[in-house]
């Protein structure tokens, strides 16, 4: 079944890089609480990163961090910015997923729209 993903296009016109969402700050604070100074050395993947706004916020907090973004739409990833490795993949299709491993994965905006039809 081919589903048109019209909700993704709204991110092309949004720009939170200059004014980050409050939950970006909260998530970073919790990550910092859990990992401390070691956080900056972790490989962090944001699943469903859209244009990479959360990763952009993290880059401002941790300039040397290893940041990665994954999204299903290449057009969004093209706006992710410098210093962020991106993957165009569908998390419900393991064939498209990157072979690399990550220390921390976030998935903030995707959970509310994700439909998994396969049970593991």
Z-matrix of the N, CA and C atoms (Angstrom, degrees):
N
C 1 1.444
C 2 1.531 1 108.56
N 3 1.299 2 116.46 1 129.10
C 4 1.457 3 121.74 2 179.56
C 5 1.530 4 108.51 3 -100.26
N 6 1.335 5 116.52 4 118.41
C 7 1.457 6 121.82 5 -177.47
C 8 1.522 7 108.79 6 -108.81
N 9 1.312 8 116.56 7 130.68
C 10 1.466 9 120.80 8 176.83
C 11 1.521 10 109.21 9 -76.76
N 12 1.309 11 116.56 10 126.94
C 13 1.460 12 122.84 11 -175.07
C 14 1.531 13 109.58 12 -98.14
N 15 1.298 14 117.36 13 69.81
C 16 1.465 15 121.23 14 -176.26
C 17 1.523 16 112.78 15 -70.13
N 18 1.326 17 118.58 16 -26.35
C 19 1.465 18 120.78 17 -177.65
C 20 1.524 19 112.50 18 -67.79
N 21 1.329 20 118.29 19 -24.87
C 22 1.464 21 120.88 20 -179.18
C 23 1.525 22 112.70 21 -65.13
N 24 1.297 23 117.39 22 -32.33
C 25 1.459 24 121.76 23 -174.76
C 26 1.531 25 113.14 24 -64.71
N 27 1.329 26 118.08 25 -23.84
C 28 1.465 27 119.03 26 -179.71
C 29 1.522 28 111.54 27 -62.00
N 30 1.324 29 116.84 28 -28.92
C 31 1.466 30 120.32 29 -178.93
C 32 1.524 31 112.49 30 -70.52
N 33 1.314 32 117.71 31 -20.91
C 34 1.461 33 120.32 32 178.86
C 35 1.523 34 111.61 33 -66.62
N 36 1.323 35 116.72 34 -27.65
C 37 1.465 36 120.88 35 -178.06
C 38 1.524 37 113.80 36 -100.07
N 39 1.337 38 117.57 37 -11.09
C 40 1.468 39 120.50 38 178.83
C 41 1.527 40 109.48 39 -84.21
N 42 1.318 41 115.36 40 153.45
C 43 1.464 42 119.75 41 177.88
C 44 1.523 43 109.14 42 -146.91
N 45 1.336 44 115.07 43 94.08
C 46 1.461 45 120.79 44 179.97
C 47 1.524 46 112.30 45 -100.57
N 48 1.309 47 117.40 46 5.52
C 49 1.467 48 118.79 47 -177.61
C 50 1.522 49 111.35 48 -65.89
N 51 1.313 50 117.95 49 -35.58
C 52 1.462 51 121.05 50 179.60
C 53 1.527 52 111.88 51 -79.56
N 54 1.330 53 116.87 52 -24.98
C 55 1.454 54 122.05 53 -177.86
C 56 1.535 55 108.19 54 -138.78
N 57 1.340 56 117.17 55 83.29
C 58 1.464 57 120.41 56 -172.85
C 59 1.529 58 113.31 57 -62.33
N 60 1.318 59 114.66 58 147.56
C 61 1.461 60 120.80 59 176.82
C 62 1.526 61 109.61 60 -61.63
N 63 1.310 62 115.86 61 146.79
C 64 1.466 63 120.35 62 -178.26
C 65 1.526 64 112.01 63 -62.49
N 66 1.314 65 117.96 64 -33.96
C 67 1.463 66 118.17 65 -179.93
C 68 1.522 67 112.36 66 -71.74
N 69 1.338 68 119.40 67 -19.81
C 70 1.456 69 120.89 68 171.43
C 71 1.531 70 108.99 69 -61.83
N 72 1.328 71 115.41 70 -44.79
C 73 1.466 72 121.41 71 -179.34
C 74 1.524 73 110.68 72 -64.56
N 75 1.320 74 116.76 73 -41.63
C 76 1.459 75 121.34 74 179.88
C 77 1.527 76 111.38 75 -65.30
N 78 1.312 77 117.00 76 -45.51
C 79 1.469 78 120.22 77 179.88
C 80 1.528 79 110.16 78 -63.12
N 81 1.335 80 117.36 79 -43.79
C 82 1.465 81 119.79 80 177.84
C 83 1.524 82 111.03 81 -60.01
N 84 1.318 83 117.02 82 -43.56
C 85 1.466 84 121.47 83 179.46
C 86 1.535 85 110.61 84 -58.63
N 87 1.327 86 117.22 85 -43.23
C 88 1.466 87 121.14 86 179.10
C 89 1.520 88 111.29 87 -68.45
N 90 1.318 89 117.31 88 -38.93
C 91 1.466 90 120.83 89 177.42
C 92 1.530 91 109.73 90 -63.14
N 93 1.307 92 115.96 91 -43.35
C 94 1.470 93 121.14 92 -179.98
C 95 1.529 94 110.56 93 -64.79
N 96 1.328 95 116.12 94 -37.48
C 97 1.458 96 120.80 95 178.05
C 98 1.536 97 109.98 96 -63.17
N 99 1.321 98 116.89 97 -41.52
C 100 1.468 99 121.56 98 -178.23
C 101 1.528 100 113.08 99 -74.99
N 102 1.340 101 117.42 100 -40.43
C 103 1.456 102 121.08 101 -171.87
C 104 1.525 103 114.43 102 -106.11
N 105 1.326 104 118.01 103 -17.26
C 106 1.460 105 120.57 104 -179.53
C 107 1.519 106 112.08 105 60.48
N 108 1.331 107 115.57 106 -143.84
C 109 1.465 108 120.69 107 -178.62
C 110 1.523 109 113.08 108 -66.62
N 111 1.328 110 117.26 109 -19.70
C 112 1.462 111 120.94 110 179.38
C 113 1.529 112 112.40 111 -71.03
N 114 1.321 113 117.55 112 -14.35
C 115 1.464 114 121.11 113 -177.49
C 116 1.522 115 111.70 114 -56.01
N 117 1.306 116 116.65 115 -41.42
C 118 1.467 117 120.16 116 -175.91
C 119 1.528 118 112.68 117 -65.43
N 120 1.321 119 118.23 118 -20.20
C 121 1.469 120 120.69 119 179.18
C 122 1.528 121 112.45 120 -91.85
N 123 1.315 122 117.82 121 -3.79
C 124 1.464 123 121.79 122 -178.17
C 125 1.526 124 111.32 123 -82.44
N 126 1.325 125 115.04 124 151.06
C 127 1.465 126 122.02 125 174.05
C 128 1.534 127 106.63 126 -87.69
N 129 1.332 128 116.21 127 112.75
C 130 1.466 129 121.58 128 -173.52
C 131 1.528 130 109.62 129 -111.02
N 132 1.334 131 115.56 130 123.59
C 133 1.458 132 122.33 131 178.41
C 134 1.519 133 109.51 132 -112.85
N 135 1.323 134 116.22 133 128.45
C 136 1.458 135 121.02 134 173.51
C 137 1.528 136 107.77 135 -105.03
N 138 1.330 137 115.78 136 110.95
C 139 1.458 138 122.41 137 -179.36
C 140 1.528 139 108.30 138 -83.28
N 141 1.323 140 115.22 139 128.81
C 142 1.465 141 119.92 140 -175.76
C 143 1.515 142 110.43 141 75.52
N 144 1.310 143 116.16 142 41.55
C 145 1.468 144 121.75 143 -171.56
C 146 1.527 145 114.40 144 -71.44
N 147 1.329 146 117.92 145 -12.82
C 148 1.468 147 122.17 146 -176.81
C 149 1.533 148 109.21 147 54.92
N 150 1.319 149 118.74 148 -119.35
C 151 1.470 150 121.16 149 -178.25
C 152 1.534 151 112.55 150 -91.10
N 153 1.323 152 117.46 151 10.01
C 154 1.462 153 121.36 152 174.55
C 155 1.510 154 115.47 153 81.37
N 156 1.309 155 118.31 154 24.31
C 157 1.463 156 120.20 155 -175.51
C 158 1.528 157 113.12 156 -64.95
N 159 1.330 158 117.55 157 -39.39
C 160 1.462 159 119.39 158 177.36
C 161 1.533 160 109.98 159 -66.65
N 162 1.314 161 117.31 160 -41.09
C 163 1.464 162 121.20 161 178.49
C 164 1.528 163 110.64 162 -64.97
N 165 1.309 164 117.02 163 -37.20
C 166 1.461 165 121.55 164 176.16
C 167 1.535 166 109.82 165 -61.41
N 168 1.325 167 116.08 166 -42.20
C 169 1.464 168 120.25 167 177.14
C 170 1.533 169 109.99 168 -62.74
N 171 1.334 170 116.76 169 -45.65
C 172 1.467 171 119.78 170 178.54
C 173 1.526 172 111.26 171 -60.54
N 174 1.334 173 117.24 172 -38.91
C 175 1.473 174 120.72 173 179.27
C 176 1.523 175 110.20 174 -60.00
N 177 1.308 176 117.46 175 -38.29
C 178 1.460 177 120.97 176 178.04
C 179 1.516 178 112.55 177 -66.43
N 180 1.319 179 117.32 178 -31.77
C 181 1.461 180 122.21 179 179.39
C 182 1.526 181 112.28 180 -83.87
N 183 1.337 182 115.58 181 -31.06
C 184 1.467 183 121.59 182 -175.20
C 185 1.528 184 108.90 183 -138.17
N 186 1.313 185 118.01 184 84.73
C 187 1.467 186 121.18 185 -173.89
C 188 1.528 187 115.34 186 -58.05
N 189 1.320 188 118.18 187 -27.66
C 190 1.461 189 120.62 188 -176.87
C 191 1.535 190 113.30 189 -98.68
N 192 1.320 191 117.91 190 7.31
C 193 1.466 192 121.57 191 -175.49
C 194 1.526 193 111.89 192 -65.09
N 195 1.323 194 115.22 193 152.06
C 196 1.465 195 123.34 194 176.28
C 197 1.528 196 107.57 195 -93.52
N 198 1.323 197 117.02 196 98.43
C 199 1.459 198 121.76 197 -171.72
C 200 1.525 199 111.49 198 -111.92
N 201 1.335 200 114.75 199 136.90
C 202 1.453 201 122.10 200 -177.47
C 203 1.521 202 108.55 201 -136.07
N 204 1.316 203 115.76 202 144.20
C 205 1.455 204 120.52 203 177.60
C 206 1.513 205 110.96 204 -128.48
N 207 1.315 206 115.75 205 143.07
C 208 1.452 207 121.88 206 178.94
C 209 1.519 208 108.28 207 -128.95
N 210 1.318 209 115.87 208 130.33
C 211 1.453 210 120.14 209 176.41
C 212 1.519 211 108.20 210 -150.02
N 213 1.308 212 115.83 211 159.36
C 214 1.455 213 121.91 212 -177.86
C 215 1.531 214 112.12 213 -83.20
N 216 1.314 215 116.79 214 -11.95
C 217 1.460 216 120.44 215 -173.19
C 218 1.532 217 111.16 216 -118.84
N 219 1.330 218 116.33 217 111.55
C 220 1.462 219 122.22 218 -177.48
C 221 1.529 220 112.00 219 -58.74
N 222 1.302 221 117.54 220 -36.89
C 223 1.465 222 121.94 221 -179.25
C 224 1.532 223 111.51 222 -58.63
N 225 1.314 224 117.12 223 -36.21
C 226 1.470 225 121.23 224 176.64
C 227 1.525 226 110.47 225 -70.56
N 228 1.329 227 116.54 226 -44.61
C 229 1.463 228 121.15 227 -177.55
C 230 1.527 229 112.41 228 -61.40
N 231 1.309 230 116.65 229 -30.21
C 232 1.466 231 120.76 230 179.97
C 233 1.522 232 111.99 231 -63.65
N 234 1.328 233 117.71 232 -17.58
C 235 1.464 234 121.97 233 178.43
C 236 1.531 235 112.27 234 -98.33
N 237 1.318 236 117.68 235 6.05
C 238 1.465 237 121.12 236 -174.64
C 239 1.527 238 112.76 237 -66.35
N 240 1.279 239 118.42 238 -31.49
C 241 1.455 240 119.96 239 176.65
C 242 1.511 241 114.56 240 101.65
N 243 1.296 242 114.53 241 174.29
C 244 1.456 243 123.25 242 -176.28
C 245 1.525 244 111.01 243 -73.87
N 246 1.308 245 116.24 244 143.08
C 247 1.464 246 121.04 245 174.60
C 248 1.516 247 114.80 246 84.56
N 249 1.318 248 117.15 247 9.71
C 250 1.458 249 121.31 248 178.06
C 251 1.521 250 108.00 249 -123.74
N 252 1.317 251 116.14 250 117.73
C 253 1.471 252 121.44 251 176.19
C 254 1.523 253 107.63 252 -76.82
N 255 1.329 254 117.75 253 129.31
C 256 1.460 255 120.01 254 -177.97
C 257 1.523 256 111.42 255 -118.63
N 258 1.316 257 114.16 256 154.21
C 259 1.460 258 122.86 257 177.56
C 260 1.521 259 108.26 258 -131.43
N 261 1.316 260 116.77 259 128.46
C 262 1.455 261 120.97 260 173.53
C 263 1.530 262 106.01 261 -92.71
N 264 1.323 263 115.69 262 108.25
C 265 1.460 264 120.78 263 -174.35
C 266 1.513 265 110.24 264 -155.76
N 267 1.319 266 114.85 265 162.25
C 268 1.459 267 122.84 266 178.53
C 269 1.527 268 107.06 267 -113.37
N 270 1.320 269 118.35 268 117.81
C 271 1.461 270 120.08 269 -175.72
C 272 1.521 271 113.32 270 -66.74
N 273 1.315 272 117.44 271 -14.50
C 274 1.463 273 119.17 272 176.66
C 275 1.527 274 111.79 273 -90.93
N 276 1.338 275 117.09 274 3.24
C 277 1.458 276 122.32 275 178.58
C 278 1.518 277 108.39 276 -128.68
N 279 1.322 278 116.52 277 95.83
C 280 1.465 279 120.66 278 -173.02
C 281 1.530 280 113.62 279 -61.03
N 282 1.306 281 118.06 280 -21.26
C 283 1.468 282 121.19 281 178.45
C 284 1.523 283 110.72 282 -63.90
N 285 1.322 284 118.16 283 -31.59
C 286 1.465 285 121.62 284 -177.07
C 287 1.534 286 113.12 285 -86.96
N 288 1.321 287 117.35 286 -10.16
C 289 1.469 288 120.47 287 -174.63
C 290 1.522 289 112.00 288 -72.16
N 291 1.330 290 118.02 289 149.13
C 292 1.464 291 120.21 290 177.63
C 293 1.525 292 110.95 291 -66.70
N 294 1.318 293 115.62 292 151.19
C 295 1.469 294 121.36 293 -179.76
C 296 1.525 295 111.65 294 -79.43
N 297 1.324 296 117.22 295 -18.64
C 298 1.461 297 121.42 296 -178.90
C 299 1.525 298 111.83 297 -64.85
N 300 1.324 299 114.66 298 162.92
C 301 1.463 300 120.48 299 173.86
C 302 1.527 301 108.64 300 -112.95
N 303 1.327 302 115.21 301 158.70
C 304 1.457 303 121.17 302 -176.56
C 305 1.521 304 108.91 303 -134.37
N 306 1.315 305 115.92 304 150.98
C 307 1.462 306 121.08 305 179.94
C 308 1.524 307 111.72 306 -81.90
N 309 1.320 308 116.36 307 -37.21
C 310 1.466 309 122.28 308 -176.99
C 311 1.527 310 108.06 309 -135.17
N 312 1.324 311 116.15 310 132.06
C 313 1.462 312 121.33 311 175.43
C 314 1.522 313 108.83 312 -123.46
N 315 1.309 314 115.51 313 132.45
C 316 1.455 315 120.98 314 173.78
C 317 1.522 316 107.70 315 -113.21
N 318 1.320 317 115.77 316 153.18
C 319 1.458 318 120.85 317 179.23
C 320 1.524 319 106.87 318 -155.10
N 321 1.306 320 115.90 319 74.79
C 322 1.455 321 120.05 320 -171.32
C 323 1.515 322 114.84 321 -85.73
N 324 1.307 323 118.66 322 -47.44
C 325 1.448 324 120.39 323 -175.95
C 326 1.517 325 114.44 324 -87.68
N 327 1.309 326 117.21 325 -16.38
C 328 1.460 327 121.63 326 -173.47
C 329 1.524 328 113.23 327 -80.67
N 330 1.302 329 117.83 328 -33.45
C 331 1.462 330 120.39 329 -173.37
C 332 1.524 331 113.17 330 -56.84
N 333 1.306 332 117.48 331 -35.01
C 334 1.467 333 120.13 332 -177.29
C 335 1.524 334 113.20 333 -74.90
N 336 1.344 335 118.31 334 -16.16
C 337 1.458 336 120.28 335 -178.49
C 338 1.520 337 113.03 336 -117.02
N 339 1.312 338 117.03 337 -2.87
C 340 1.456 339 122.28 338 -175.17
C 341 1.519 340 111.81 339 -77.13
N 342 1.301 341 114.98 340 132.79
C 343 1.463 342 121.06 341 173.63
C 344 1.520 343 107.30 342 -124.59
N 345 1.298 344 116.96 343 115.84
C 346 1.461 345 121.72 344 177.30
C 347 1.522 346 107.32 345 -103.03
N 348 1.299 347 115.65 346 124.55
C 349 1.465 348 118.84 347 -178.45
C 350 1.521 349 112.32 348 -102.27
N 351 1.309 350 116.87 349 -9.25
C 352 1.455 351 120.36 350 -178.91
C 353 1.526 352 109.01 351 -106.17
N 354 1.305 353 117.25 352 135.28
C 355 1.465 354 122.54 353 178.85
C 356 1.522 355 108.11 354 -101.03
N 357 1.329 356 116.82 355 133.97
C 358 1.472 357 121.29 356 179.61
C 359 1.495 358 110.46 357 -99.02
